[in-house]
Amino acid sequence: MEQVAVVGLVIALAFPLLGALLSALGLARLALMAGPIWAAPALASLVVVGEQSGRVPTMLMEARFGLDPTSMAFLAVCAVVWSMASVYAAAIMRGDGNLRRFGVFFFGAMAGNFVLIGALDMISFMSGFALMSYAAYGLVAHAMSVSSWRAGRVYLVLTVAAELALWAGAVLAWSIADTWELAEIRHALATSEGVAPLAIALIFGAFGVKAGLVPLHIWLPLAHPAAPTAASAVLSAAMIKAGVLGWLRFLPLGEIELPTLGASAVTLGALGTFGAVVVGLMQRKPKTILAYSSVSQMGYVALLIGIAARWPSIYPTTLLAIVVFVVHHGLAKGALFLSVDAAPRLASSGSRVRTSISSALVLLPALALCGAPLTSGALAKYALKSVSHLEQVRLPTALLNVWLVAGALATGVLMARFLIVVWRARSTRDTETLPGAGLLAWIVLATGSFWALAILPLTLPAKWFGSIQTTTAMWSALWPLMVVAGLAWAALGPPGAVLHRGVGRVEPGDLLGPAVVLSLYVSRRTRRLSAFLERHWTRGVARLDDRVDRIILRVKATPGTRYQLWARWLSGEWLALALALTFAAAIWLNV
C-alpha cells in the first residue's frame, strides 16, 4: 500500500506536465484556466499520502519520494500560488500571440517545483530543480524585448553557474556518503571532514542564487519587471522558496555546529535585509521594488539558517519559524505581484466601489508583509523573534532587537514606496478591465494572510498563536506601521525631495553595473599584460634560438674526433650506456 501511495505521489507532483502538453498542442488558454486542476492532485496528496515515503524502483536510481511536515507546507503554498497565477494568466493574457510558448514553460516550471518538493534523493531533487530553473528562463524572456533578453541572459548565466556549483557539491557529498538519499548525505556531511566543508560551501552558494541571497540576487530585480505578471508572482512566491528548501534538504543543519556557515549566513542576511531596502527605495517600477523586497525578506530566512547552523540544538524550532515565514511570504508576495497589474485594471472603470476594493486588496498583503496584527505576518514576525531570543542563541540581544525593529520599519517604508508608485500609476495607465477570473485569483492570494494560518503545520507551538492575539503583541506590530505612515506622508511632501532626487540613480540589478565595469577593466588590463608577456616571450625565444644555433655551429667547427664525440652524446649512445650502468648498480646493491 505504501508503494502505491508513493507512486501516486510522483504522478501527482508531475501532473502539471499534462498542462504543458495541452499548451504545446495549442490549447494554452484552456490549460492555464484549468490551473487548479493540475495543482489539485498535489494538494490531495497532502491528505491521501500524508507523512509517508518510499522508493520508486522503476525511476532513475530507485528514486525516493515522500512528504513530511516541512515539504507539506511548501507544497501547499506553492500549489495555491501556481494555480492562482495560472488562472490570472489565462484571464489577462488571452490576446498574447505567444501564449502557447508561455504555457509550456509555465507548466514545466510548475512540475519541476512540485517534484523537487517531494524528492528525498539527490538525483530527483536536482532533476526537478533543473526543470524548474531552465523552464523559468522562458518566462523571464517571454516578451522578447531588449530588457527581457538582457534579464534572461543574466538569469541564465547565474542559473548555469548555480547548477554547476550544485553538481560539484553534490558529487563531493555523494563521494562521502556513497548514497543518493538526502538524509544520509546530511549525516555524512556532518560526520566527515576533508572535502565536506567545500561541499557545504558549494551547496549553500548554489541555492543562494535561487533564494536571492546577496550578492547573488542581481537576477531578481531584472527578471521580475521583464516577466509577465503571473510569472513574476510565481518567481518570487514559489521558485525562490526552492532555494530555501534546498538549504534544508542538503545542509547538515541540526546535526553539527557550522560556525563559518552560520556567520556567513547571518552577515549576508543583514546585508540583504537593509541593503535591498535602500536600493529598492530608489526604483521607479513597482515590480522592481517588490523584487528588492523579496531580497530583503530572504535576509530574515538567511538569519534563521545562520542561527540553525551555529546552534544546532534549536534547529527544530528554527525550522518551524522558517516554514511559517515561507508560507506567509509566498502568499503575500504572490498577491502583491498580481496587484501591480490587477489594481489599475479594477480601478480603471472609475467606480468608487471598485476603487475601494482595489485599494483594500493591495493594502492587505502589503500590511501583512509589514507584520500587521492578526495576520500571518504577525505570526512570522513573532516566530522570528522567538527563535532569535532563545537562551542558546548567543548573539548580542541589542543587535537582534535593532535588526528586528529596524527591519520592520525598513519593510514598511519599502511597502509605502510601492503603494505610492502603484497609486500614481493607477491614473496614468490606460488598461482594460479586470476579468472575473483574474479578480478571483487575486482575492484568493490577497486574503491569504488570514486563511494561511489554517495550512501551517499543526505542530507549531500554541504559544505562537496565542501570543499574537495579546494587546502587547498587537501594539508591537502596530506602532511600526504608524511610524511608516508618518514617514510616507513626509515623503510625499517637501521633506521627501532628497529621496525623490535619488530615485532612479541606482539601476535594477545594482551590483551588476559595477561588476560589468570591473570585468571590462580587468579584461583590458589582462590584454595589456598578455601583450607584454607575449612580446617578451617572443624576444626570449628568439634569443634562445640564436644561442642554440651558435652552439651548434661551434660544435660543427670542432676537429673530427671531438665532433664525433659530441654526435654520439647527442644521439643518445652515451646516455643509454649511463642509464644501463645505473640500473645495473641499483640491482647489484639490492641483491
Buried (B, 14 or more C-beta within 10 A) or exposed (E): EEEEBBBBBBEBBBBBBBBBBBBBEEBBBBBBBBBBBBBBBBBEBBEEBEEBBBBBEEBEBEBBBBBBBBBBBBBBBBBBBBBBBBBBBBBBBEEBEBBBBBBBBBBBBBBBBBBBBBBBBBBBBBBBBBBBBBBBBBBBBBBEEEEBBBBBBBBBEBBEBBBEBBBBBBEBBBEBBEBBBBBBBBBBBBEBEEBBBEBBBBBBBBBBBBBBBBBBBBBBBBBBBBBBBBBBBBBBBBBBBBBBBBBBBBBBBBBBEBEEBBEBBBBBBBBBBBBBBBBBBBBEBBBBBBBBBBBBBBBBBBBBBBBBBBBBEBBEBBBBBBBBBBBBBBBBBBBBBBBBBBBBBBBBEEEEEBBEBBBEBBBBBBBBBBBBBBBBBBBBBBBBBBBBEBEEBEBEEEEBEEBBBBBBBBBBBBBBBBBBBBBEBBEEEEBEEBBEBBBBBBBBBBBBBBEBBEBBBEEBEEEBEEBBEEEEBBEBBBEBBEBBEEBBEEBEEEEBEEBEEEBEEBBBBBBBEEEEEEEEEEEEEEEEEEEEEEEEEEEEEEEEEEEEEEEEEEBEEEEEEEEEEBEEEEEEEEEEEEEEEEEEEEEEEEE
